[in-house]
Each structure stands twice: as C-alpha cells, then as structure tokens.
Amino acid sequence: MIGFAEVVKRLLVGRALRSEKLHERLLPKRLALPIFASDPLSSVAYATQEILLVFSVAGLAFLHLTSWVATAVIVLLVVVVVSYRQVVRAYPGGGGSYAVASGNLGPTAGLVVAAALLVDYVMTVAVSVAAGVDNIVSAFPGLHEHRVSLAVGLVAVLATVNLRGVRESGRVFAVPTYLFIGAVLVMCATGLFGWVTGNAPVAESAGWQLRPEAGYEQLTGLTLTVLILRAFSSGCTALTGVEAISNGVPAFRRPKARNAATTLAVMGLISATMFAGITALALISQVRIAADPCQFSGTGPDCADLPQRTVIGQLAAAVFGGHDSVGFFVVQAATALVLVLAANTAFNGFPLLASLLARHRYLPEQLHMRGDRLAFSNGIIALAAIAAALLWVFHASVTDLIHLYILGVFTSFTLSQAGMVRHWGRALAVESDAGVRRHQRLARTINAVGALTTGLVLIIVLATKLTEGAYLALAAGVLLWSLMRGIRRHYDVLATELAVTDPIEESVAPARVFTMVVVPRMDAATVRALGYARALRADHVEAVTVAIDREDAQDLLRRWDTSGINVPLKVLDSPYRELTRPITAYVRSLVRKSPRDVIYVVIPEYSVGRWWESLLHNRTTLWLRSRLMLIPGVVIISVPWQLPSSRRLTRRLTRRPLRRAPGAVRRGEPDPRADRG
Amino acid sequence: MIGFAEVVKRLLVGRALRSEKLHERLLPKRLALPIFASDPLSSVAYATQEILLVFSVAGLAFLHLTSWVATAVIVLLVVVVVSYRQVVRAYPGGGGSYAVASGNLGPTAGLVVAAALLVDYVMTVAVSVAAGVDNIVSAFPGLHEHRVSLAVGLVAVLATVNLRGVRESGRVFAVPTYLFIGAVLVMCATGLFGWVTGNAPVAESAGWQLRPEAGYEQLTGLTLTVLILRAFSSGCTALTGVEAISNGVPAFRRPKARNAATTLAVMGLISATMFAGITALALISQVRIAADPCQFSGTGPDCADLPQRTVIGQLAAAVFGGHDSVGFFVVQAATALVLVLAANTAFNGFPLLASLLARHRYLPEQLHMRGDRLAFSNGIIALAAIAAALLWVFHASVTDLIHLYILGVFTSFTLSQAGMVRHWGRALAVESDAGVRRHQRLARTINAVGALTTGLVLIIVLATKLTEGAYLALAAGVLLWSLMRGIRRHYDVLATELAVTDPIEESVAPARVFTMVVVPRMDAATVRALGYARALRADHVEAVTVAIDREDAQDLLRRWDTSGINVPLKVLDSPYRELTRPITAYVRSLVRKSPRDVIYVVIPEYSVGRWWESLLHNRTTLWLRSRLMLIPGVVIISVPWQLPSSRRLTRRLTRRPLRRAPGAVRRGEPDPRADRG
C-alpha cells in the first residue's frame, strides 16, 4: 500500500542520515555522572548533619552512635546501588522505577510510584536549595536573616533559566560536580592525615556544651531505639536520587546498559566514600550542632536565632585553617553550586516523567509531544511555585523539609525493587539455560534483599516522621495519584465512547449542505471567505450578520446591496449586544428544520504574528466557535487572512532552528541542530 | 431586498414586544440618586478632614480658615453641578465627559479624558475603601494595626462580588445611602441646635495642643497662600464623582434629560448641605486632627502609631454622647457602608466606559460586546489588583491617596466643560431662534465659568500635589493614553490594509481544491471527519497522520488497510516527537507545488462541556490550527464530535436565562429576564 511504502522509506532514510552523529550526541560516562549523579552526591553534604542533629536532642551522650548509624546507611546504599544495577540491565530503554513497577506490579502500583516521584521532584528542589543556602550562609553569616528570601530567589532563578530552555549540558554540570568531589575528598584526606599524625582538626563548636532537650535526659532502651531509628531514617537522605540513572539509560553511549551500570557503581562508591569521610571527620573534630540552638550553654535570650555553620563548613574551616582560608571558601562554593545543580535536575527530570505518563494517558496527552510548549512551562512554574511555598512555610530549614523528602524516595525504592523480584520470577519461569537461570536467581535475591530493607526503612520513616511533616507529602501523593487516575479514567471512558468497530463503516454522507458565512464587517477577509464559501459544493449559500449597532448594520446592508455580491445577507437582531446567541439560535433553528443536513459555518479570521494582537482580534469569533461546536451537524470553516505580522512570524519560524526539548539530553534524543545541513 | 425587509420586521417586532416593559425597567429618580450619587455623597465624609489635616501642619493658628476654604469648595461644587446639568441636557444619550470632549475638542482630548477616567476608577476604589476602613477603625480602635489587611480584604470582597455578576440593584444602594444622608443631617442638626441653645458639642480632641511642623511656625503671605491653596485642592475631593450621572442618562425614566438634571441638582444640594454642616460642626466642636500625630503635645516615643478617630467619627461621638452611643455606631456604619458602595461604582462604571472606548476602537473590540465575559473579568481583576497594590504601598492612608485622586477628576472636569463651550459655540452658529439663542448663550457662559475655575483648580492641584504623589497618576494616565492610541492606530492600519473598494469584486474562485484530513487516531470523531471531507467538492482527498510512536503508526496503518476506507493514508515521520512541524511542512510543500490551489485541512475536534476537559483535549490541534493559519491558501475545517459533557452543557445553556451584563443598569439596557415569556 502507498502508506506503508512511504513510512518505510522515510524512516530508513532518516535513520541513515543520523546514525553517524548518534554516537557523538550520547553521553560518555564521565559526563553522564555529573548529570545524573549530582543529586545523590550532593545529598552527602547534609546527610551527616541530619544524623548529628537527631542525636543532639539528647545532648552529647549519644553522638558517638553516629558512626554506627552511618555504617548502616552505607550498607543500605550499597544494597540499593547493586539492586538498581539489575534494574538498569533489565530495562535498558529507561523508564526507571515507574516502568518497573507498572510493568510488574500493575498500573496502580506504577501510579503510586509516579505520584511519589512527582512529590520527589518538588522536594528535591526545596531540600537542595535549602541546603545550598545553608552553606552560603556558613560562608557569609551576615546573610542569616535573609535565608528564606535567598532560597526563594534561587528557585526563581532556576525556574527562569529552565523556562528559557537552556540546554542541559554535560560540561556545565561536570565542573562543579568534580570540583565538589575533589574538594571533599581532599578535605577528608587532609583531615584524616592530620589525625593520624597526631594533629587532628578541631571544629569551632568542639568545646560547646550541649544540654539535652526536656524529656531526653534519661533514655530507656525503647526511647533510645526510637532515637537511633529516627537518626537512621534522617541519614537515609544520602540515598536520594540514586534511581535517576535508571531513568536515563538511553542517554548513555553503547553498550548503554553496561555503561549505565558502571556509572551507577562509581557513583555509589564515591558517595559512600565521601559520606564515610565526612562522618569520620565530624566525629574526629568533635563538631557540635543542635536543632535548637538554645540547648547550648552560655547562650542569651536571643538564642533561637544563633547562626550555626553547617557541618561541612565547620569541617572545611577546621581542616583548612579557619573561615578566611581559600580551602574553606572553595568547599563552600563547590557545595552550594552542586546543590543548586541538584535542584536543577528536577526541572529536567519532570518533562521526561510527564511524557511517559502522558503516553499512558495519566496526564494530558499533549505532554507527550513537543507541540505544546506551554504545558511544560506551566509544569516548571508549578514546580517552582510549590517548592518556593514549601521553603517559605518551613523557613528553608533542611531538617524540617527532609521529613517530607524521604517518604517518596523510599516508596519508589521499595516498589521498584519488589517489581524487579517479580520480573526475575517471570523470567525464570520461561528461561531454560542453566547459566542464565543462576544469574537471574542471584539478581532476584539481590533485589529481594533490597526490597525488604528499603521496605523496612519505609516503615521506620513512616513511624518516625509522619507527624513531623511527612503527612503533607503523603497527602500530596494521594492527591496526585487520584488526579492521574481520574485523567486516565476520563480518557478510557472517552475511548469506549469513540471506539470504532471493525470493519469500519464510512459514515453516511449528509443529505444536503447548507453554507452560512458570518460577516462581522465588510473587509478583505470577509470577501475572501465569501469566495471560498461559494467554491464549496453547497445547495444553499447565505451570509449572516448581527446588528449590534443599528447604524453599522444599515451601512453594511447598503454596501451589500450596491455591491455585486450575489449572496443574500441576513441581518440578525441583537438587543443585548451579543454576537454569539443570535447566531447560535439561528443555526439551531436551521438544524431543527432539517436535521439530516450539514451546516457549514464559514468564519473569517485574522492570522496574527504577535501575542498581543491575539488580544485585539478573533476573541469573539473564538467564543462563537466554541458555542457552535456544541451543535451536532455543524462544521466550522475558518478562512484566515494573514496580517503583515503573521508573514514576519512565518519568516522567523522557517528560519529558526528547532531547539532541543527540555529533558532531551536524558532521553538520548537526536539533536535537531546537529541534523541540519 | 430580502436583507432590508428582514431587519425592519425583526426590529419592529422586537421593540413592540418590549416597549411596555421599558418604563418599569428604567430608574426612578429616587433609585437613581443612590446608584449614581453614592460616590460624591460619600466623599463629603472625608473632605472636611482633609482640609483640617492640611491646615494642621501649621498648628492651631489657621484652623479657622477652614470655613473660608469650605465655602470656596461649595461654590465650586455649585458651578460644576450647574455646568454638568448643561452636559446632561445636551447629551441625553449618555457618554458624559468622554463624549463631550471627543465630540467637541477632538479625539486626542477625548482620549485624555478617557485615560483620566480610567485612573479615576482605580483611585475611587482605593480612596473610598481607605476612608471606609478609617471609619471602621474609628468605631473599633483595636483594628488599627490591621488597617492595610482590612482594606485589601475589602477590595478582594468587592472584586469577588462583581466577578460573580451580582446585579447592581437600586434598592441595595438606596438603603445605605439614604441612611448615611439621614444620619449625617440629623447629626448636624442636633449639633447645631445644641450650639444655638448654648450646649455646643465638644470633640474628644478639643483640648489637645497641636505644635506646628518644623518650618511652619512663621508663615509669610506667600507660604500662607500656598497652604490655603493646598487645603483648597484637598477639599475639592468633595467634588469627585459628580459626572457619573452624565454617563448614565439613558438609565433614567422619561423625560430622561430632565430627570437626570433634577437628580444632579438634588445631589448637589444634599452634598453641599452635608459638607457645610460637617465643616461647621467640626469648627464648633473644635476637632483637632493631624497628619503626623507626633505634633500633639504629651505624646510618647510611639506617637507615630497613635490612633486618631476620623472627623466624622469624633463629631458623631460628640453629638450623640460618646463612643458607646447608638448614634455613633449608626453614623460610622452608614459612613463605612456608603464608602464601600462608592468603591463598587467603579466596578460598574468601568464596563460602560470600556464598551464606549471599544466601539471607537481604543480598546479591544470584544469589550463592546457581551460575547467575551473573560475580558470584563480580567478588567475587574486588574482594577482590584492595582487598587489593592496602591492601598498596600500607601498604607491605606486617605491623605496620601488623595494626591493621586484629584488630578484625574479635575482633568475630566476641565476638558468636558471646555468641550461644552465649543458645543454651544457651534450650536449658536446655526441657531436662529432668539429665545433658544439666549438660552444657549447663558449655558455657554455657565460652562465657560466652570471650565475656567476647574482649570484653575487643576493648575493649583498640579502645583501643590505633583511631588506628593500626583506624578504617579500622571504617569499612569500617560501610559493608558499611549496604549489606547496604539490600539487605535493598530486597528486603523489594519482597516486600511483590509479595505475593500466599491464596487466590490468577488474574489476569484480557486483553481483546484485539495482536501487533507488530519488523523490523530482511529476513532469515531475521525470517521465523521472523513465522511464530511468526502462530501466537499474536492479534486483530491487524502488522510495524513504523524508517526510519533512507531508502534502506534503501524497499528493505525494496519487498521486502515483492512478497513473499507477508500482514502489513501500518508504517514509523516516525526523524529522529534512533534505533531505540528511535519504537517505544516507537508502543507507548505503542497502550496509551493500548486500556488493557485486551495487546501482544505480537515481536523477532527472534541467539543467539551467542562473547563478542565479543554486541558485534556484539543490542545495540540489548537496549536496546529494557529500554525496552519499562517499559510496562505489554507482553509481549516473543524469537524466537532460532541462529548457527553457538551450535550449536558447545551441543555444548561438553552435553559439558563441570559443574565444582565455588568453596568447594564447604568446603560438603561433591556433586562433579558423581564423579556422572557
């Protein structure tokens, strides 16, 4: 058939042209690491601090338990990384946690993961920006009272940059990320070397006395266990963002799955090392930090506003020789930068997820295509607005925001690994080769261990953080889940209504065709519309105008009569200054008289080139169109007249290269600019 | 001709049906007074206070001059009222200051008046709400620190009420207005009676000592004159809103012009009486009020926040026996209510003015018709937002806001009376009857005196208030003026481009017609579109789809081949997940090949009934339409498929009565509800 041949030819030719450039466009591992791993790597900047903050409510007594908790977090990190390497190998097409959950556990579970991921994106922005501001304030303590404004301002900057569609470039990410890794590793190495040689670094808060909060002076076994669990669930913030690589496998160079798995392993190793180093150094240099600064002895009545430097800031100062040292500012700058970049990943991950969800009709279908740029802009604005609101409500406090963050993260961890267990189960049911089966059984065990541990952590997080703020995240997730389910149900009901059974009968041709031209005024656009209307095969043609002002209507009638136009003009009365009602009432009367006819309503429109011109034209005809579309048996024909500005717009459009869509880098999409010429 | 006969019949029949009900719908004088006069009547509530505030910067020395300034204001009020009675008689069709200025002084002057009136509407809302809050706080001093929030909240309430389209009912306005008039007159009468019988009321601030501000201790003749002029220009706030009746003459019962003129006179009389009474009482009871409360002796370091009751509040308390008396609360309640109603007049006057300006193409044309409710909603929101911003910036201070208010008011006064002078001049040039000529010369003299005096006041206002805030109003007026001129110029340029010369040649019929059906997916809407497409007289019909996902495209091809559809399907490649570019590129290629042909692009659409459904459907096709409309030689045919919700919407629409448009009462428009049945 003609159709088939066309498709085959185009696809082949198109692919052939692009295949050479494909390799260069995809990401090498060294650039993929910064783009996908900036989120998890940056979260080690505040994970240690969060553990210390939880223990500090009990004074100095249990700070030493930090090392045990950190070890548990590292073990969990290793488990999750190894588990996600299986995901990456099994799903090389990307899609990550959502694809795994919906493919193996059913659409409902997939939707839960999707809702959790959407909440995650918002929280990533909020927490990363808050932590970044923390570090900026550590470098410049005078900014302490402007924390919230600074945080909201940063979110606004990120939103603006993303609205303008700046390309997510690997190089832009690489510098700050590697700088951060290098600075932290150098700092840890220097500090540990000093400790070994007997010249251990000492934090500025080392000597501060910390009183326990009320009720925490004596801790029994139960309350101590609860405290340890709370510290552990806060420390698990170091794992946030690990799944990003599994979403972006198509962006890697071949062999995609292996490179992605390797990058994941490297990321896990670096994260674990940095986290261990920071924690060790924190204990060595005896950093003291408290959620409520009034716990420190010797503070005055304004103790609640006492500025405290971040743990990583105190370590940098202790190792590199004070708050004026170059090393201190380098570490703070790199930390703040990588945290801001981590926030940016949410703006790029969102269109990817939205496109996938839209394809499955859980979100409006236009998010699956490039056509509607406005949809993505709205999404970016919504994301930024909610993050900014959270920062404002919680005073840009990382500790408070983390309570909302962890819940979504571990929901998607647990469900995706449970999905993998079922995936391997299904594979084992059909696989016969012994070697492959052994490998699959091993993979299944790894994922099962991962699912159980993260499931346990999920329960711990729910138990310890629900009342402290996680209920908000839970409510938001439930809301999103209901919304997406409602959208899908709407589309499904519609598909049933609109279904065409095979064999497809052609609809019966209408009996008669009646053409009606709407005449707002006598101008060139109307004359063109009249000409096109008469070119249609119509049994009857007439023109219709509405008499909103009597003098205008009489003028029009006079000109019509004296012109050579051979189409009768009907003037509809309009006592209430309306255009739409008289016309729709008239059309309805025609439809009632002859229900089997089709009425073509021809409407002249102005094609505009500038956004503000659409405020000055076509508004009333758009309203008319929407009302006419409600009448069965009516077809609306728009005859455009191109205004001069629209011709200029056409020249600009045909000349302007197609820009890369947001998130295209992560999708591994072809770059239109590379294809031209 | 057919057309002519139709119009005549409809208009006659329509009017005949409605003429009996016409009389009942228009406003009797007793209801017109509250609607049109609430603004000027309410401004006497704060006019006296403003005069006293200006004089108080010089301490107690010149407070006695208030009576002279008040007298001058009353004289000006009489002049303006008498002058506007001429306007009302000469322009019984309404249109007020704008119609007079643009008809007699040219469109530029008319536009200046229009810009001034638009600024006026915003300031009416801001000043009236601020004064209303002042009086509420006088009754409940505990609310003093929440003034600004209260004011912004009131503006939000007014906006909401107007967005919902509550009818501007004469009765709703009548009660508070007459209550206010009655309460104030009773208060003045009681107070004056007490004074005459030797029992003069004494204000609470009567004994307070007032120090002059720095630099005002010794006043020379020049600086004293300037002070008096400043006080006078502040006192002129009593005249704001006088022209409202001239805009609304069509709303009166017959004889319209005479009733309107009478109402104007009554309004002037009542205003003058109340103003004189309040001023006299203020002087008798020795009210002391200061712009800067620190001027009072015996105030502490927190003097800047010292609450002061409004003058009218102090008078009520003095006359009726203290702040707990019933009379005090009645006066305060009535004052606050009438001020809020005065703010509401702006929301109703705006659509009237906007419709007139839109008819002359100074504003987007859809504002002239009822069709686009969204335009008016946007206007109401804009009005409320700017008023709220002004209240927030100026801390809801009536004194500060008045500096912006008077400028626009007196600009329109001066220009409209100057326009009347020219109007009478033109009438005199053609009039021969001696009696009429005498009357016209008298009218011209009255208007000339009015124009000169208000012109003088305008200069005084500019000189005294420009630096104190009037520059903002001036800048806003200039901005609006440029905007409206720009819109008019755009429409004019377009009219030239689109002009059709007589005799009107019919456009040449196209050579060939090529029909192209866009097929997003195989469903009932598409099948209907295909059926309608084949019903057109086309030389060639084909279907086009875009392969965004390869599997979906192949599915579609398969179904198409096995169906009985006799239309070839062309599949366009889309490597960048776009719908629009492939289709527009293909259409452009067709146009290039045969420039004289017409291409009908048939697009199936979904007709939706709920607002959120339009977020889920049609978005991409709307984008496609707007891009296709840029291509000359293309006609877009929309074939709607009515979703179930659209059928429900149709039932609701045909059943729901047409509501009265905002401002319809002032226009004297027929009431659709009265016409049904």
Interface residues (C-beta under 8 A of the other chain):
Chain A: M1 I2 G3 F4 E6 V7 R10 L11 G14 R18 S355 R359 P364 E365 Q366 H368 M369 R370 G371 D372 A375 I487 H490 Y491 L494 A495 E497 L498 A499 V500 D502 P503 I504 E505 E506 S507 V508 A509 P510 V513 M522 D523 A524 A525 T526 V527 R528 L530 G531 Y532 R534 A535 L536 R537 A547 I548 D549 R550 A553 Q554 L557 R559 W560 D561 T562 S563 G564 I565 N566 P568 L569 K570 V571 L572 D573 P575 Y576 R577 E578 L579 T580 R581 V598 E605 Y606 S607 G609 E613 L615 L616 H617 R619 T620 W623 L624 R625 S626 R627 M629 L630 I631 P632 V634 V635 I636 I637 S638 V639 P640 W641 Q642 L643 P644 S646 R647 L649 T650 L653 L658 A661 E669 P670 P672
Chain B: M1 I2 G3 F4 E6 V7 R10 L11 G14 R18 S355 R359 P364 E365 Q366 H368 M369 R370 G371 D372 A375 I487 H490 Y491 L494 A495 E497 L498 A499 V500 D502 P503 I504 E505 E506 S507 V508 A509 P510 V513 M522 D523 A524 A525 T526 V527 R528 L530 G531 Y532 R534 A535 L536 R537 A547 I548 D549 R550 A553 Q554 L557 R559 W560 D561 T562 S563 G564 I565 N566 P568 L569 K570 V571 L572 D573 P575 Y576 R577 E578 L579 T580 R581 V598 E605 Y606 S607 G609 E613 L615 L616 H617 R619 T620 W623 L624 R625 S626 R627 M629 L630 I631 P632 V634 V635 I636 I637 S638 V639 P640 W641 Q642 L643 P644 S646 R647 L649 T650 L653 L658 A661 E669 P670 P672
